[in-house]
């Protein structure tokens, strides 16, 4: 029932070309590269196949693929039979040749790439250590390393912070200092480096944030840890089932500084400095949320968002590393797996109850260990389909279980016995919420017919049809908040917030909110902020309601309405509130009207289904938050505030609906040059993130748009018939807490005019027009003077005129 570490998965069913994943890489832009029987680029939604590795169509290809991004952003691909290079500027794959005589056979057997601080690209392979000759663009043996030594350097390679190269040989380690003028090994080790005394091939090496070097050996199956400022070295082995120690296949360091070891057969181990050992083991599991592998863990990738990608022989497993203290409680489903968690209750004695629609309910101790799970039956609840909607505790300590079809069960946690009630006054409706005023008065919100008051002692029911008459429609009551001794504030699904007077059962006022020109009447959650303010969660965000003045305010983020479906709310202390929505988990600061959003294990919000959730505080200080079909427990102080979104990436730039390459323009600040007919543009963009964060996008074409334009749900900007000129396209993203991406992504665009659109051509036309007018005038004067019989002045007047 309880699971602390859960994985999401990618496989052939999700779009991979093959399940045997041997290489993972995240490039500088944020794209994830996945190597199986093909190399695919993944942006969180779509896969683009870059190159195939099948030697024969349809063949099963299990050889490892080496992936590496160099300083220029090019992707190096080491396949067993050749070396390929992907240039993102022109989206082309090329094969990089190797000097004749270097290959040991028909295949090169590439193991790893490394570009050092001088820009030199190294490769280890079955042929040993090779170096890229940038002049001739081919790999050859290093000139300053004897062939007798370089041919042995066939495995792991690493450059440390001091610029030293550490390279694994067949049976020993080598070190080449920063000046590359010497070679150190077990035969020449004047500084007595312990790592050079290791007489074994090393499969993987890693330098962590503290400068320690980790090395995974092959022969002895040890993981070595050497702090360079010490001559001591720690050794770890991973035994299981009384067998020989498992071999470490891959090493990685996460954003917390923890070291992860991917094992050949037995899953993952994690080292923390706080405990000084590998205290966590996550073994293989075929459960839906487990670590999926059959034979081996091939590769590890800690991404820039704080998740660990694990490539195995059955696909990619993705684990969130943000909240180590998250504990997931899965609700047992009965009789099917389609249950929805609908209610959580923390009793006064510390016991915890969890209810679901389709799975009954569970009674747990304060430490969340189970007491018993109850479904329909002689010793369980009354509702045959186990459709439980709500939970409440009577002052006597008995637990009320509100169910479908107007059924309420009363559970005694001491005797673990039930009594059941299905009075006609509950109108066979789902019991959505209950507020016990005392042992004999329970105010009950029904699905369709509003409110009822019933006495658990004698079963008497009072109904209030005047409530639905007041709003002229049937409505569900989803939350009940006492307003002193005489009033109840009711959250309704179709009538807004209702003010209900208990003494005569009348609704004395109702308020509905507005979002633009739309009326917001569906209140999904309701809480008191203080004596004068109510906090209303709706299907369109959060509203502050001031009953004494009748005013209300909508929660806005950067002047935009916060427009998410609110699932649940709970006090967080100091005028703050926890909020879950279909998109995220937040803390609302009431005085400042601001939201904080958090990194999570992809467990609090797992889908977009709009079923009511719950948030409760546990006796040990943890929160228990309902998600879809489970709940998550964690300490609030260990939550990590979600940082600004990643910068937006230009995915595609199309001119006249044909894609053109703009990577170099973006990378080097060069403008995109277009001619006058290329003035129909479409620019697709996205902030590359892979873990469900909802973002809003804004774009602007400077030179045309006066302000930022919200992208809404279409992540594409389109412009038609642009006049010639200089433009700058800019785009940014914003998360649900109102935090913008760190940088604005921009690209300069120049649409060059046709010759007839240039200033000099227009000036020439103007001068030509003046010349034509002047010429015409001169011609007319000339023609007039030459015309036979033209009248001329005579006599005295003629002479004076002349």
C-alpha positions in Angstrom: 0.0 0.0 0.0 2.9 2.4 0.7 5.5 3.2 -1.9 8.2 5.8 -1.5 9.8 5.8 -4.9 7.7 5.7 -8.0 8.7 5.8 -11.7 7.0 6.9 -14.9 8.0 5.0 -18.0 8.7 5.4 -21.7 8.7 2.3 -24.0 7.6 1.2 -27.4 4.0 1.9 -26.3 4.9 5.5 -25.8 6.8 6.1 -29.0 10.3 4.6 -28.6 11.6 2.7 -31.6 13.0 0.0 -29.2 12.9 -0.9 -25.6 16.6 -1.7 -25.1 17.9 1.8 -24.2 21.7 2.0 -24.1 22.2 5.8 -24.3 20.7 8.9 -22.8 21.7 12.5 -23.2 20.2 16.0 -22.5 21.7 18.6 -24.8 22.2 22.3 -24.0 18.8 23.3 -25.4 17.1 20.7 -23.2 16.2 18.0 -25.7 16.5 14.4 -24.5 18.3 12.0 -26.8 17.4 8.3 -26.5 19.4 5.6 -28.2 17.9 2.2 -28.6 17.8 0.6 -32.1 17.5 4.1 -33.3 18.5 7.6 -32.0 15.5 9.7 -31.2 15.2 13.3 -30.0 12.4 13.8 -27.5 10.9 17.2 -26.5 8.4 15.9 -23.9 5.7 15.1 -26.4 7.1 14.2 -29.7 9.9 11.9 -30.9 12.0 12.6 -34.0 14.1 9.7 -35.3 17.6 11.0 -36.2 19.3 7.8 -37.4 18.8 4.1 -37.3 21.2 1.5 -35.9 19.7 -1.7 -37.3 22.2 -3.5 -39.4 19.4 -5.4 -41.1 15.8 -4.2 -41.3 13.9 -5.6 -38.3 16.9 -7.0 -36.6 17.3 -6.9 -32.8 20.2 -4.6 -32.0 21.5 -4.7 -28.4 24.9 -3.1 -28.7 25.6 0.0 -26.6 25.5 3.4 -28.3 27.8 6.2 -27.0 26.3 9.7 -27.0 28.1 13.0 -26.4 27.5 16.7 -27.0 30.6 18.7 -27.8 31.3 22.4 -27.1 29.7 23.4 -30.4 26.5 21.6 -29.7 27.1 18.8 -32.1 26.0 15.3 -31.1 28.5 12.5 -31.4 27.1 9.0 -31.9 29.3 6.0 -31.3 27.8 2.9 -32.9 29.7 -0.4 -33.0 30.4 -0.2 -36.7 31.0 3.6 -37.2 31.1 7.1 -35.8 28.4 9.5 -36.7 28.0 13.2 -36.1 24.7 15.1 -36.0 24.9 18.9 -36.7 21.8 20.6 -35.3 22.5 23.7 -37.5 21.6 21.9 -40.7 20.0 18.7 -39.2 22.5 16.5 -41.0 24.1 13.2 -40.1 27.6 12.5 -41.3 30.0 9.6 -40.8 33.4 10.5 -39.5 36.2 8.4 -40.9 39.0 6.6 -39.0 42.5 6.3 -40.2 43.3 3.2 -42.2 44.9 0.5 -40.1 43.3 1.7 -36.8 40.4 -0.7 -36.8 41.0 -4.0 -35.1 38.4 -5.7 -37.3 35.2 -4.8 -39.1 33.9 -2.7 -36.2 35.3 0.1 -34.2 33.4 -0.7 -31.0 33.1 2.9 -29.7 32.9 3.1 -25.9 33.0 6.8 -24.9 33.7 10.4 -26.1 35.3 13.3 -24.3 36.2 16.8 -25.3 38.8 18.3 -22.9 39.4 21.8 -21.8 41.6 22.5 -24.8 38.8 21.5 -27.2 40.5 18.2 -28.2 38.0 15.4 -28.8 39.0 11.9 -27.5 37.3 8.6 -28.1 37.9 5.2 -26.5 37.1 2.1 -28.5 38.1 -1.5 -29.2 41.0 0.1 -31.2 42.1 2.0 -28.1 42.4 5.7 -27.6 41.8 7.9 -30.6 41.8 11.6 -31.2 39.9 13.8 -33.7 42.0 15.5 -36.3 39.9 18.7 -36.9 41.9 19.6 -40.0 41.1 16.4 -41.9 38.0 15.6 -39.8 39.0 12.1 -39.0 40.0 10.0 -36.0 43.6 8.8 -35.6 45.9 7.7 -32.9 47.3 10.4 -30.6 50.7 11.5 -31.7 52.1 12.0 -28.2 51.0 8.6 -26.8 52.9 5.4 -27.8 50.7 3.0 -29.8 51.6 0.2 -27.4 49.8 2.1 -24.6 47.0 3.8 -26.6 45.7 0.5 -27.9 45.1 -0.6 -24.3 42.9 2.4 -23.5 39.6 0.9 -24.4 37.1 1.8 -21.8 36.2 4.7 -19.4 37.7 8.2 -19.9 37.2 11.3 -17.7 38.8 14.7 -17.3 38.9 16.0 -13.7 38.7 19.6 -12.6 42.6 19.8 -12.7 42.5 19.0 -16.5 44.0 15.5 -15.9 42.7 12.7 -18.2 41.9 9.4 -16.4 41.6 6.5 -18.8 40.9 2.8 -18.2 43.2 0.3 -19.8 42.5 -3.4 -20.3 43.9 -4.3 -16.8 45.1 -1.0 -15.3 44.5 2.8 -15.1 46.3 5.6 -16.8 46.6 9.3 -16.1 47.7 12.1 -18.5 48.3 15.4 -16.8 47.1 18.8 -18.0 50.1 19.5 -20.2 49.7 16.1 -21.9 53.4 15.5 -21.8 53.6 12.4 -19.5 51.7 9.2 -18.9 51.2 7.9 -15.4 50.3 4.4 -14.5 51.0 1.7 -12.0 54.5 1.5 -13.5 55.1 5.2 -13.1 53.2 6.6 -10.1 55.6 9.1 -8.3 52.7 10.8 -6.5 51.3 7.5 -5.3 47.8 8.0 -6.6 45.8 5.0 -5.3 43.6 5.0 -8.4 46.6 4.1 -10.5 47.3 1.0 -8.4 43.9 -0.5 -9.4 44.7 -3.6 -11.5 41.4 -3.9 -13.3 39.5 -2.5 -16.2 37.1 0.4 -15.1 33.8 0.5 -16.8 32.6 4.0 -15.6 34.2 7.0 -13.8 32.7 10.1 -12.3 34.1 13.2 -10.5 31.5 14.5 -8.1 30.9 18.0 -6.8 33.3 17.5 -3.9 36.1 16.5 -6.3 36.0 12.8 -5.4 36.6 10.3 -8.2 34.4 7.3 -8.4 35.4 4.3 -10.5 33.5 1.1 -11.1 35.8 -1.9 -11.8 35.0 -4.9 -13.9 37.1 -7.8 -12.5 36.5 -7.3 -8.8 33.1 -5.7 -9.2 34.0 -2.9 -6.8 33.0 0.8 -6.7 36.0 2.9 -5.7 35.8 6.3 -4.2 39.0 8.4 -4.0 39.3 11.9 -2.7 42.3 13.4 -4.5 43.4 15.3 -1.4 43.9 12.0 0.3 45.8 8.8 -0.3 43.0 6.7 1.1 40.3 5.1 -1.0 36.9 3.6 -0.1 35.7 0.4 -1.6 32.0 -0.7 -2.0 30.5 -4.0 -3.2 26.9 -4.8 -3.8 25.9 -8.3 -2.8 22.5 -9.8 -3.1 21.0 -13.2 -2.6 24.4 -14.7 -1.5 25.8 -14.4 -5.0 28.9 -12.7 -6.3 28.8 -8.9 -6.1 26.8 -7.2 -8.7 28.7 -5.0 -11.2 28.1 -1.2 -11.4 27.2 -0.4 -15.0 26.6 3.4 -14.7 27.3 6.3 -12.3 25.5 9.6 -11.9 25.3 12.5 -9.5 22.0 14.2 -8.9 21.3 17.9 -8.0 21.4 17.1 -4.3 25.0 15.7 -4.6 23.9 12.1 -4.1 25.7 9.4 -6.1 23.6 6.9 -8.0 24.9 3.5 -9.1 23.1 1.6 -11.9 23.7 -2.1 -11.5 24.0 -4.8 -14.0 21.1 -6.8 -12.7 19.8 -5.5 -9.4 18.5 -2.0 -10.0 19.8 1.2 -8.3 21.7 2.1 -5.3 22.1 5.7 -3.8 24.9 7.1 -1.7 24.4 10.1 0.6 27.2 11.8 2.5 24.9 12.3 5.5 24.9 8.5 6.0 28.3 7.8 4.4 27.0 4.8 2.6 24.7 3.4 -0.1 21.7 3.3 2.2 19.0 3.2 -0.5 18.3 0.3 -2.8 15.6 0.3 -5.5 15.3 -3.1 -7.0 13.6 -4.3 -10.2 9.8 -4.4 -10.0 7.1 -5.2 -12.6 4.5 -3.1 -10.8 3.1 -0.2 -12.7 5.1 2.3 -10.7 8.3 0.2 -10.2 11.7 0.1 -11.8 11.3 -1.9 -15.0 14.2 -4.0 -16.1 14.8 -7.6 -17.0 18.6 -7.9 -17.2 20.5 -4.7 -16.9 20.6 -1.0 -16.1 22.4 0.5 -19.1 22.5 4.3 -18.5 21.6 7.1 -16.1 20.8 10.7 -16.8 20.0 13.3 -14.1 18.1 16.0 -16.1 18.2 19.7 -15.5 14.8 19.6 -13.9 15.9 17.3 -11.1 14.7 13.9 -12.3 16.7 10.7 -12.9 16.2 8.9 -16.2 17.2 5.2 -16.1 17.7 3.4 -19.4 17.2 -0.4 -19.1 16.5 -3.3 -21.4 12.8 -2.6 -21.2 12.7 1.2 -21.8 13.2 4.4 -19.8 12.3 4.8 -16.2 11.9 8.3 -14.8 12.2 9.1 -11.1 11.7 12.5 -9.4 14.6 13.4 -7.0 13.1 16.5 -5.5 11.3 15.3 -2.4 13.0 12.4 -0.8 10.4 12.4 2.0 7.4 11.7 -0.2 5.5 8.6 0.7 2.7 7.4 -1.6 -0.3 5.5 -0.2 -2.2 3.6 -2.9 -5.8 3.0 -2.1 -6.8 -0.7 -2.7 -9.4 -0.9 -5.5 -12.4 -3.1 -5.3 -13.6 -4.7 -7.4 -11.8 -2.9 -10.2 -8.8 -0.6 -10.5 -10.9 2.4 -11.4 -11.2 4.0 -8.0 -10.9 7.7 -7.2 -9.7 9.0 -3.9 -12.5 11.2 -2.6 -11.9 11.9 1.1 -9.3 12.1 3.9 -9.9 12.5 7.6 -7.6 13.0 10.6 -9.5 11.9 13.7 -8.9 13.6 17.0 -7.0 10.6 18.3 -4.6 10.8 15.4 -6.0 8.0 13.3 -6.3 8.6 9.6 -9.1 7.5 7.2 -8.9 7.4 3.4 -12.0 7.0 1.2 -12.4 6.4 -2.5 -15.1 6.2 -5.1 -15.0 2.5 -6.0 -12.5 1.2 -3.3 -14.3 1.7 0.0 -12.3 3.2 2.8 -9.2 2.5 4.9 -8.6 3.0 8.6 -4.9 3.8 9.4 -2.9 4.5 12.5 -1.2 7.9 13.0 2.0 6.6 11.4 -0.1 5.6 8.3 0.3 1.9 9.0 -3.0 0.1 8.1 -5.6 -1.0 10.6 -8.0 -2.4 8.1 -9.5 -1.8 4.7 -13.3 -2.0 4.4 -15.5 -2.7 1.4 -19.1 -3.8 1.0 -20.0 -6.8 3.1 -21.4 -8.0 6.4 -18.5 -6.4 8.3 -18.1 -3.5 6.0 -19.9 -0.6 4.4 -23.4 -0.8 3.0 -23.0 0.6 -0.5 -22.6 -2.3 -2.9 -20.2 -0.7 -5.4 -18.0 0.8 -2.6 -18.7 4.3 -3.7 -17.6 6.4 -0.7 -17.8 10.2 -1.1 -17.1 11.8 2.3 -15.8 11.2 5.9 -16.6 13.0 9.2 -16.1 12.4 12.9 -18.8 12.8 15.5 -17.9 14.3 18.9 -18.3 10.8 20.3 -15.3 9.6 18.1 -17.4 7.5 15.8 -16.7 7.9 12.1 -19.4 8.7 9.5 -18.9 7.3 6.0 -21.0 9.1 3.3 -21.7 7.0 0.3 -23.7 6.9 -2.9 -27.5 6.5 -3.0 -28.1 8.3 0.3 -26.2 5.8 2.4 -24.3 6.7 5.5 -22.4 4.1 7.6 -21.4 4.8 11.2 -18.1 3.1 12.2 -16.9 2.6 15.7 -13.0 2.5 15.5 -12.8 0.8 18.9 -15.1 -2.2 18.2 -14.7 -1.9 14.4 -18.4 -2.4 14.0 -20.8 -0.6 11.7 -24.4 0.6 11.7 -26.0 1.8 8.5 -28.6 4.3 7.5 -30.4 5.0 4.2 -33.3 7.4 5.1 -35.7 8.7 2.5 -34.7 12.2 3.4 -31.3 11.8 1.8 -33.2 11.3 -1.5 -30.9 8.5 -2.7 -28.2 11.1 -3.5 -24.5 10.9 -3.0 -23.5 12.3 0.4 -20.8 14.7 -0.7 -19.9 16.4 2.6 -20.8 16.3 6.2 -20.4 18.8 9.1 -21.3 17.3 12.5 -22.4 20.2 14.8 -22.9 17.7 17.7 -23.7 14.0 18.1 -27.4 14.6 17.2 -27.0 17.2 14.4 -25.1 16.5 11.2 -25.4 19.0 8.3 -25.2 17.0 5.1 -24.4 18.2 1.5 -26.2 16.1 -1.1 -25.3 15.7 -4.8 -28.5 17.1 -6.3 -30.9 18.2 -3.7 -28.9 20.7 -1.6 -28.8 20.4 2.1 -30.2 18.0 4.8 -29.9 17.9 8.5 -30.1 14.5 10.2 -29.9 13.1 13.7 -27.6 10.0 13.8 -29.2 8.9 17.1 -32.7 8.5 15.7 -32.3 8.9 12.0 -34.6 11.9 11.7 -34.0 14.0 8.6 -34.9 17.7 7.8 -34.8 18.8 4.2 -34.7 22.3 2.9 -36.4 22.6 -0.5 -36.4 26.4 -0.2 -32.6 26.3 -0.9 -33.1 25.0 -4.4 -36.2 27.2 -4.8 -34.1 30.2 -4.0 -31.6 29.6 -6.8 -34.3 28.2 -9.1 -32.3 25.0 -9.9 -31.1 21.8 -8.4 -27.6 22.0 -6.9 -25.0 20.0 -5.1 -23.5 21.2 -1.8 -19.8 20.6 -1.8 -18.6 22.3 1.4 -20.2 23.6 4.6 -18.5 26.3 6.7 -20.1 27.4 10.0 -20.6 31.2 10.3 -21.1 31.5 14.1 -24.0 30.0 15.9 -26.7 31.0 13.5 -25.3 30.7 10.0 -23.8 28.3 7.6 -21.9 29.2 4.5 -22.6 26.7 1.7 -20.5 26.0 -1.4 -22.9 25.0 -4.2 -22.3 23.7 -7.7 -24.8 25.9 -9.4 -25.7 28.7 -7.0 -22.4 30.1 -5.9 -21.8 30.8 -2.2 -25.0 30.6 -0.2 -25.8 32.2 3.2 -28.0 29.8 5.1 -29.8 30.7 8.3 -30.1 27.6 10.6 -33.1 28.7 12.7 -35.6 28.8 9.8 -33.7 27.0 7.0 -33.7 30.0 4.6 -31.1 31.1 2.2 -30.8 34.9 2.8 -28.2 35.7 0.1 -26.2 34.1 -2.7 -23.1 35.4 -4.5 -21.8 34.3 -7.9 -18.5 35.5 -9.2 -17.6 36.9 -12.7 -14.7 36.0 -15.0 -14.9 38.5 -17.8 -18.5 38.2 -19.0 -18.9 34.7 -17.7 -20.6 33.8 -14.5 -18.7 31.5 -12.1 -21.3 29.6 -10.0 -19.6 26.3 -9.3 -17.9 26.5 -5.9 -15.7 23.5 -5.4 -14.1 24.4 -2.0 -14.8 26.9 0.8 -12.7 28.1 3.8 -12.8 31.0 6.2 -9.8 33.3 6.0 -10.8 35.3 9.0 -14.0 36.7 10.6 -14.7 38.9 7.5 -13.4 36.9 4.6 -14.2 33.6 2.9 -11.9 31.9 0.4 -13.8 30.3 -2.4 -12.3 27.7 -4.8 -14.2 27.4 -8.1 -13.9 25.7 -11.4 -12.3 29.0 -12.6 -9.8 29.9 -10.0 -9.9 31.4 -6.5 -12.0 34.3 -5.1 -11.9 36.3 -1.9 -15.4 37.0 -0.7 -16.3 39.7 1.9 -19.8 38.9 3.1 -20.4 42.1 5.1 -19.8 44.3 2.1 -20.8 41.9 -0.6 -17.5 42.6 -2.4 -15.3 39.9 -3.9 -11.8 39.8 -5.5 -10.4 37.3 -8.0 -6.9 35.9 -7.5 -4.7 37.2 -10.3 -1.2 36.3 -11.3 0.7 39.0 -13.1 -2.6 40.8 -13.8 -4.0 37.6 -15.4 -6.8 35.6 -13.6 -5.7 32.4 -12.0 -7.9 30.1 -14.0 -7.6 26.5 -12.7 -10.1 24.1 -11.4 -9.7 24.0 -7.6 -9.9 20.5 -6.2 -9.2 21.1 -2.5 -8.0 23.8 0.0 -6.7 23.6 3.6 -5.1 26.1 6.1 -1.3 26.3 6.0 -0.9 28.7 8.9 0.0 32.4 9.0 -2.8 33.4 6.6 -1.6 30.9 4.0 -3.5 28.0 2.4 -2.7 24.8 0.6 -4.4 24.4 -2.8 -4.6 21.5 -5.2 -5.9 21.9 -8.7 -6.0 19.8 -11.8 -2.6 21.3 -12.8 -0.6 21.7 -9.6 0.0 22.0 -5.9 0.3 25.5 -4.4 0.6 27.6 -1.3 -1.5 30.8 -1.3 -0.3 33.8 0.7 -3.5 35.5 1.5 -2.2 39.0 2.4 0.0 39.4 -0.6 -2.3 37.5 -3.0 0.6 35.4 -4.4 1.1 31.7 -5.1 4.1 29.5 -4.5 4.4 26.3 -6.6 6.6 23.4 -5.7 8.6 20.6 -7.2 6.9 17.3 -6.7 7.1 13.6 -7.3 4.5 13.7 -10.1 2.3 12.2 -7.4 0.2 15.1 -6.0 -1.4 15.9 -9.4 -1.3 13.0 -11.8 -4.2 13.7 -14.2 -6.8 16.2 -15.2 -9.8 14.4 -13.7 -11.9 16.8 -11.7 -12.7 14.6 -8.6 -12.7 16.3 -5.2 -9.5 15.8 -3.2 -8.6 16.4 0.4 -5.6 17.9 2.3 -5.1 17.1 6.0 -2.4 17.6 8.6 -1.0 14.5 10.3 0.1 14.4 14.0 3.8 14.2 13.0 3.7 17.4 11.1 3.3 15.9 7.6 0.6 16.8 5.1 -1.4 14.1 3.5 -2.7 15.2 0.1 -5.2 13.3 -2.0 -4.3 12.9 -5.7 -6.3 10.7 -8.1 -6.3 7.2 -6.9 -3.8 7.6 -4.0 -2.5 10.0 -1.4 0.9 11.5 -0.8 2.5 12.2 2.7 5.4 14.6 3.1 6.8 17.3 5.4 5.9 20.8 4.1 9.3 22.3 5.1 11.0 19.9 2.8 9.1 21.0 -0.3 11.4 22.6 -2.9 10.1 25.8 -4.5 9.8 25.4 -8.2 12.3 27.6 -10.0 11.7 29.8 -13.1 10.7 27.8 -16.2 13.4 26.8 -18.6 14.0 29.3 -21.5 11.8 28.7 -24.5 13.2 26.8 -27.4 12.4 27.5 -31.0 11.3 24.1 -32.3 10.7 25.0 -35.9 10.8 28.1 -38.1 8.8 27.9 -41.3 8.7 30.2 -44.3 5.9 29.8 -46.8 5.2 26.6 -44.8 8.7 25.2 -45.5 11.1 24.7 -42.5 14.4 26.5 -42.6 17.3 26.1 -40.2 17.8 28.9 -37.7 19.9 27.3 -35.1 23.0 29.2 -36.0 21.0 32.5 -36.0 19.8 31.8 -32.5 23.2 30.5 -31.2 25.4 33.2 -32.7 23.0 36.2 -32.8 22.8 36.3 -36.6 19.7 37.5 -38.3 17.6 35.3 -40.5 17.7 36.9 -43.9 14.7 36.5 -46.1 13.7 38.0 -49.5 10.5 40.0 -50.1 8.4 37.0 -51.1 9.4 35.1 -47.9 7.0 37.1 -45.8 4.7 34.3 -44.5 6.2 33.0 -41.3 5.3 30.4 -38.7 7.4 29.9 -35.6 6.8 27.0 -33.2 8.2 27.2 -29.7 8.1 25.4 -26.4 9.9 25.4 -23.0 11.4 21.9 -22.9 10.3 20.2 -19.7 9.2 16.7 -19.2 7.3 16.5 -15.9 3.9 18.1 -16.3 4.4 21.7 -15.4 1.7 23.9 -16.9 3.1 27.0 -18.6 1.7 30.1 -20.3 3.5 31.5 -23.3 3.8 35.1 -24.6 5.4 36.2 -27.8 6.0 39.5 -29.7 7.3 40.5 -33.1 9.0 43.8 -32.4 8.5 46.0 -35.4 4.9 44.8 -35.7 3.3 43.8 -32.4 3.0 46.7 -29.8 2.6 44.3 -26.9 3.1 40.7 -25.8 0.5 38.3 -27.2 -0.6 35.3 -25.1 -0.2 32.0 -27.0 -3.1 30.3 -25.2 -3.0 26.6 -26.3 -1.4 27.0 -29.7 2.4 27.2 -29.3 2.9 28.8 -32.7 3.2 32.4 -33.9 2.0 33.0 -37.4 2.5 36.2 -39.5 1.3 36.8 -43.1 2.3 39.3 -45.7 4.9 41.0 -43.6 6.3 44.2 -45.2 10.1 44.4 -45.7 12.0 45.5 -42.6 13.9 44.5 -39.5 12.1 42.5 -36.9 12.9 40.7 -33.6 10.8 37.7 -32.6 10.7 37.3 -28.8 9.0 34.6 -26.7 8.9 33.8 -23.0 7.1 31.4 -20.7 5.4 31.8 -17.3 4.5 29.1 -14.7 1.3 29.1 -12.7 2.9 31.0 -9.9 3.6 33.9 -12.2 7.4 33.3 -12.5 8.7 34.0 -16.0 11.5 32.1 -17.7 15.0 33.4 -16.8 15.7 34.7 -20.3 13.7 35.8 -23.3 14.4 33.8 -26.4 14.8 36.0 -29.4 15.7 35.8 -33.0 16.3 38.7 -35.5 14.6 38.6 -38.8 15.4 40.7 -41.8 13.0 40.7 -44.8 14.9 42.3 -47.6 12.9 44.5 -50.0 12.6 44.0 -53.7 14.4 46.5 -55.7 11.2 48.4 -56.4 10.6 48.6 -52.6 14.0 50.3 -51.8 14.5 53.9 -51.0 16.8 54.5 -53.9 14.4 53.0 -56.4 11.6 55.2 -55.0 13.9 58.3 -55.1 14.7 57.4 -58.7 11.1 57.2 -59.5 10.4 60.5 -57.9 13.2 62.2 -59.8 12.1 60.5 -63.0 8.6 61.8 -62.5 9.9 65.3 -61.9 12.1 65.0 -65.0 9.1 63.8 -67.1 7.0 66.7 -66.0 9.7 69.2 -66.6 10.5 67.6 -70.0 6.8 67.6 -70.9 6.6 71.3 -70.0 9.7 72.2 -72.1 8.4 70.1 -75.0 5.1 71.9 -74.9 6.8 75.3 -74.9 9.0 74.3 -77.7 6.1 72.9 -79.7 4.0 76.1 -79.1 6.8 78.3 -80.4 7.3 76.2 -83.5 3.7 75.9 -84.4 2.9 77.6 -87.7 0.7 80.7 -87.4 1.3 81.1 -83.8 0.3 84.7 -82.9 3.1 87.1 -82.0 3.0 90.6 -80.7 3.6 93.3 -83.3 4.8 96.9 -83.5 6.0 98.7 -80.5 4.6 96.1 -78.2 6.6 93.4 -80.0 9.8 95.1 -79.7 9.3 95.7 -76.0 8.4 92.1 -75.5 11.5 91.0 -77.4 
